[in-house]
Amino acid sequence: MPTETQPPPIHDDLASPTRVKLHVHPDADAWAWTCAVALATILRRDLDQYGRARLLLSGGTTPAPVYRALSKAPLDWSKVEVTLVDERWLQPDDRDSNAHLVRETLLQNHAKAAHFEPLTRIGRTLESAVAGANAYARRDTSAAVLGMGEDGHTASLFPGARDLPRALSSKSDYVAFDATGCPGAGAWPLRITLTPTGLSKSRARMLLVRGDAKRRLLDRALDSDDASAMPVRMAFTTPGAALQIHWCP
């Protein structure tokens, strides 16, 4: 059975269960299914209460097992809207895009009926794609699923990027982001990313983390609230819902 613990009490306010809760799972299977059940519960709650639900998803390899498990949840997926936390400046059918990952993992089984809104579209400029993302973000969000890179980035907010201060202070839900010179961005420095403003509108937020190295990095992240040094900190410093962190070895 998964266990729940609190992050190290470096700062009392950061360790408060009103801001962060750490869920520790014994293995990858328990982690994936527990996260999927938690997300399904959130979506079902909003479907019952509002008649619709909206889910923001991150890319990367870590969340794929969670998305596959979630795709099997018996929900009214026709009333669920799915979009992305961030995206590389690629076409949505590019195999390296986050949109491709979501289509291959979540939008299967029952979840095939969900409405998917990618952040990029063929023929759109970067500026129009960002404008479209911000227009779509006016709708309430049920849950945002975040990840954490080895450099402490989350979404496409990379430490050391020239655009980071602007993105962290932006009043828009999404911004264009240039991560040139940031190793964690790999071959795709140009991005569209959710901002703290956008995250604040989500009724639930979840951070998915796996492995001992990431756990040590997570402990470092919880040791301060300086998002400019480790942007993942914005996941719990941004006002709004408490951050639910799910970790397994």
For each residue, the residues with C-beta under 8 A, 3 or more apart:
1: 26 30
2: 23 24 25 26 30 31 34
3: 23 24 25
4: 21 22 23 24
5: 22 24
6: 9 15 17 20 21 22
7: 10 14 15 20 22 218 219 222 245
8: 15 219 222 223
9: 6 12 15
10: 7 14 15 222 223 224
11: 14 15 224 225
12: 9 15 16
13: 16 19
14: 7 10 11 19 20 222 225 236
15: 6 7 8 9 10 11 12 20 222
16: 12 13 19 20
17: 6 20 21 242
18: 242
19: 13 14 16 236 242 243
20: 6 7 14 15 16 17 222 236 242 243 245
21: 4 6 17 242 243 244 245
22: 4 5 6 7 245 247
23: 2 3 4 34 244 245 246 247
24: 2 3 4 5 247 248
25: 2 3 30 31 34 246 247 248
26: 1 2 30 248 249
27: 30 31 248 249
28: 31 32 65 210 248
29: 32 33
30: 1 2 25 26 27 33 34 248
31: 2 25 27 28 34 35 65 66 210 246 247 248
32: 28 29 35 36 65 66 68 69
33: 29 30 36 37 69
34: 2 23 25 30 31 37 38 246
35: 31 32 38 39 66 69 70 206 208 246
36: 32 33 39 40 66 69 70 72 73
37: 33 34 40 41 73
38: 34 35 41 42 206 244 246
39: 35 36 42 43 55 66 70 73 143 145 206
40: 36 37 43 44 70 73 75
41: 37 38 44 45
42: 38 39 45 46 53 142 143 203 204
43: 39 40 46 47 53 55 73 75 80 142 143
44: 40 41 47 48 53 75
45: 41 42 48 49 142
46: 42 43 49 50 52 53 54 142 203
47: 43 44 50 51 52 53 75 76 79 80
48: 44 45
49: 45 46
50: 46 47 53 140
51: 47 79
52: 46 47 79 80 81
53: 42 43 44 46 47 50 79 80 81 142
54: 46 80 81 82 83 139 140 141 142
55: 39 43 80 81 82 83 141 142 143 145
56: 83 84 85 141 143 144 145 194 202
57: 63 67 82 83 84 85 98 102 106 145
58: 63 84 85 86 98 145 146 147 154 155 208
59: 63 84 85 86 87 88 97 98 101 102 147
60: 63 98 101 147 149
61: 64
62: 147 208 209 210
63: 57 58 59 60 66 67 105 145 147 208
64: 61 67 68 101 105
65: 28 31 32 68 69
66: 31 32 35 36 39 63 69 70 145 208
67: 57 63 64 70 71 101 102 105 106
68: 32 64 65 71 72 105 106 108
69: 32 33 35 36 65 66 72 73
70: 35 36 39 40 66 67 73 106 111
71: 67 68 105 106 107 108 109 110 111 112
72: 36 68 69 109 110 111
73: 36 37 39 40 43 69 70 110 111
74: 110
75: 40 43 44 47 80 110 111
76: 47 79 80
77: 80 110 111 112 113 114
78: 113 114 115
79: 47 51 52 53 76
80: 43 47 52 53 54 55 75 76 77 111 114 115
81: 52 53 54 55 114 115 116 117 139
82: 54 55 57 102 106 107 111 114 115 116 117
83: 54 55 56 57 116 117 118 119 133 136
84: 56 57 58 59 87 98 99 102 118 119
85: 56 57 58 59 98 144 145 146 155 193 194
86: 58 59 98 119 155 156 177 191 192 193 194
87: 59 84 90 97 98 99 118 119 120 156 191 192 193
88: 59 94 96 97 98 156 188 190 191
89: 120 126 188 190 191 192
90: 87 94 96 97 120 188
91: 94 97 120 122
92: 97 99 100 118 119 120 121 122
93: 97 99 100
94: 88 90 91 97 99 100
95: 100
96: 88 90 100 188
97: 59 87 88 90 91 92 93 94 100 101 118 120
98: 57 58 59 60 84 85 86 87 88 101 102
99: 84 87 92 93 94 102 103 116 118 119 120
100: 92 93 94 95 96 97 103 104
101: 59 60 64 67 97 98 104 105
102: 57 59 67 82 84 98 99 105 106 107 116
103: 99 100 106 107 116
104: 100 101 107 108
105: 63 64 67 68 71 101 102 108
106: 57 67 68 70 71 82 102 103 111 114
107: 71 82 102 103 104 111 112 114 116
108: 68 71 104 105 111 112
109: 71 72 112
110: 71 72 73 74 75 77 113
111: 70 71 72 73 75 77 80 82 106 107 108 114
112: 71 77 107 108 109
113: 77 78 110
114: 77 78 80 81 82 106 107 111
115: 78 80 81 82
116: 81 82 83 99 102 103 107
117: 81 82 83 136
118: 83 84 87 92 97 99 121
119: 83 84 86 87 92 99 129 132 133 174 192
120: 87 89 90 91 92 97 99 124 129 192
121: 92 118 124 129 132
122: 91 92
123:
124: 120 121 128 129 132
125: 128 129
126: 89 129 130 176 190 192
127: 130 131 176
128: 124 125 131 132
129: 119 120 121 124 125 126 132 133 192
130: 126 127 133 134 172 174 175 176 192
131: 127 128 134 135
132: 119 121 124 128 129 135 136
133: 83 119 129 130 136 137 173 174 192
134: 130 131 137 138 172 173 174
135: 131 132 138
136: 83 117 132 133 139
137: 133 134 141 173 174 198 201
138: 134 135
139: 54 81 136
140: 50 54 201 203
141: 54 55 56 137 144 201 202 203
142: 42 43 45 46 53 54 55 202 203 204
143: 39 42 43 55 56 202 203 204 205 206
144: 56 85 141 194 199 202 204 205 206
145: 39 55 56 57 58 63 66 85 206 208
146: 58 85 154 155 205 206 207 208 232 235
147: 58 59 60 62 63 154 207 208 209
148: 152 153 154 207 209 214 217 218 221 232
149: 60 152 153 154 158 184 232
150: 184 213 214 217
151: 158 159 182 183 184
152: 148 149 159 217 220 221 229 230 231 232 233
153: 148 149 156 157 158 159 182 184 231 232
154: 58 146 147 148 149 157 207 231 232 234 235
155: 58 85 86 146 193 194 231
156: 86 87 88 153 177 179 185 191 192 193
157: 153 154 161 164 167 168 177 193 195 227 231 234
158: 149 151 153 161 164 177 179 182 184 185 231
159: 151 152 153 164 182 228 229 230 231
160: 164 181 182
161: 157 158 164 177 178 179 180 181 182 185
162: 178 180
163: 166 167 175 176 177 178 179
164: 157 158 159 160 161 167 168 228 231
165: 168 169 228
166: 163 169 170 175
167: 157 163 164 170 175 177 193 195
168: 157 164 165 195 196 227 228 231 234
169: 165 166
170: 166 167 175 195 196 197
171: 197
172: 130 134 175 195 197 198
173: 133 134 137 194 195 197 198 201
174: 119 130 133 134 137 192 193 194 195 198
175: 130 163 166 167 170 172 192 193 195
176: 126 127 130 163 190 191 192
177: 86 156 157 158 161 163 167 190 191 192 193
178: 161 162 163 189 190 191
179: 156 158 161 163 182 184 185 189 190 191
180: 161 162 185 189
181: 160 161 189
182: 151 153 158 159 160 161 179 185 189
183: 151 186
184: 149 150 151 153 158 179
185: 156 158 161 179 180 182 188 189 191
186: 183
187:
188: 88 89 90 96 185 191
189: 178 179 180 181 182 185
190: 88 89 126 176 177 178 179
191: 86 87 88 89 156 176 177 178 179 185 188
192: 86 87 89 119 120 126 129 130 133 156 174 175 176 177
193: 85 86 87 155 156 157 167 174 175 177
194: 56 85 86 144 155 173 174 198 199
195: 157 167 168 170 172 173 174 175 198 199
196: 168 170 199 200 227 234 237 238
197: 170 171 172 173 200 201
198: 137 172 173 174 194 195 201 202
199: 144 194 195 196 202 205 234 235 238 240
200: 196 197 238 239 240
201: 137 140 141 173 197 198 240
202: 56 141 142 143 144 198 199 205 240 241
203: 42 46 140 141 142 143 241
204: 42 142 143 144 241 244
205: 143 144 146 199 202 235 240 241 242 243 244
206: 35 38 39 143 144 145 146 243 244 245 246
207: 146 147 148 154 232 235 243 244 245 246
208: 35 58 62 63 66 145 146 147 246
209: 62 147 148 214 215 218 245 246 247
210: 28 31 62 214 247 248 249
211: 214 215 249
212: 215 216 249
213: 150 216 217
214: 148 150 209 210 211 217 218 247
215: 209 211 212 218 219 247
216: 212 213 219 220
217: 148 150 152 213 214 220 221
218: 7 148 209 214 215 221 222 245 247
219: 7 8 215 216 222 223
220: 152 216 217 223 230
221: 148 152 217 218 224 230 232 233
222: 7 8 10 14 15 20 218 219 236
223: 8 10 219 220
224: 10 11 221 229 230 233
225: 11 14 233 236 237
226: 229 230 233
227: 157 168 196 230 231 232 233 234 237
228: 159 164 165 168 231
229: 152 159 224 226 233
230: 152 159 220 221 224 226 227 233
231: 152 153 154 155 157 158 159 164 168 227 228 234
232: 146 148 149 152 153 154 207 221 227 235
233: 152 221 224 225 226 227 229 230 236 237
234: 154 157 168 196 199 227 231 237 238
235: 146 154 199 205 207 232 238 243
236: 14 19 20 222 225 233 242 243
237: 196 225 227 233 234
238: 196 199 200 234 235
239: 200
240: 199 200 201 202 205
241: 202 203 204 205
242: 17 18 19 20 21 205 236
243: 19 20 21 205 206 207 235 236
244: 21 23 38 204 205 206 207
245: 7 20 21 22 23 206 207 209 218
246: 23 25 31 34 35 38 206 207 208 209
247: 22 23 24 25 31 209 210 214 215 218
248: 24 25 26 27 28 30 31 210
249: 26 27 210 211 212
